[in-house]
């Protein structure tokens, strides 16, 4: 199950990377429009949608690779039993917050689909399309946080070391 989830995290990260490349291409398209005989319409709007999608889709992969910002100043000075308690409290809060995020972003996309909500730009894009990319990222992030929480609740480490993590630590 862990290998499957890691592949899902990687897949969503790759989708996020593609969305980020789309942001760059849309910005270049808009900048290049100055030299074209027409004005590129709605490129900034679509770049914004792609930027949101890229951020949400990469959440799970970054979390699984321990690349989110962590504040360890206090935790490093705690005794092992207190560290365990702090880790349990932290992952419980993370599960609750990521569940809240996933629920509401998914609900937003669903309601936009039901109401046939469209963007206000020149191209009336159905809003459920960019919102569903955000919802997918939020749901996969919730799965990643829950997977980590289950590990911590069973006595595992808050930040399991990965091969890439060791390389980063040597650079610090």
HELIX and SHEET records of a PDB file:
HELIX    1   1 UNK A    2  UNK A   32  1                                  31    
HELIX    2   2 UNK A   33  UNK A   35  5                                   3    
HELIX    3   3 UNK A   43  UNK A   57  1                                  15    
HELIX    4   4 UNK A   59  UNK A   64  1                                   6    
HELIX    5   5 UNK A   75  UNK A   77  5                                   3    
HELIX    6   6 UNK A   80  UNK A  115  1                                  36    
HELIX    7   7 UNK A  127  UNK A  153  1                                  27    
HELIX    8   8 UNK A  163  UNK A  171  1                                   9    
END                                                                             
